[in-house]
Amino acid sequence: MLRQISHPDRIRLLFKLQAGDLTVNELADLLEVTPTRVSQHLGVLRAIGLVETEAQAQKRVYRLGQPELALWLIEGIDFIAHRLGRASLTDIEQAKRLWQMEAAETVI
């Protein structure tokens, strides 16, 4: 599972989905990547059960598939950071701090 989330875009997608349900286009805008790229990464995350999708009216929204995901990522973030290399460490440390603050407010 760590291999599937080790891509920086997938980590960023999971982080954005912590805020709530989002469409592919909303995620693409937030991450400043193409919707096609977002869809490909969401497909990987769906295949391992980390992301779910639901049809709402004429669009599909995506959400985290496991409520404990944020806490699990915090525990595994050092391994992920090592896999991504130094270039992504600043982004990961920032995400880690935000996840820890949100996790402290969330009861699982």
DAJOCOR-V539230 format. One line per field, one symbol per residue. burial: b if it has 9 or more other C-alpha atoms within 8 Angstrom, else e. Layout:
# DAJOCOR-V539230
burial->???
This chain:
# DAJOCOR-V539230
burial->eeebbbbbebbbbbbbbbeeebbbeebbbebeeebeebbebbebbbebbbbbeeeeeeebbbbbeeeebbbeebeebeebbeebeeebbeebeebbeebbeebeeeee
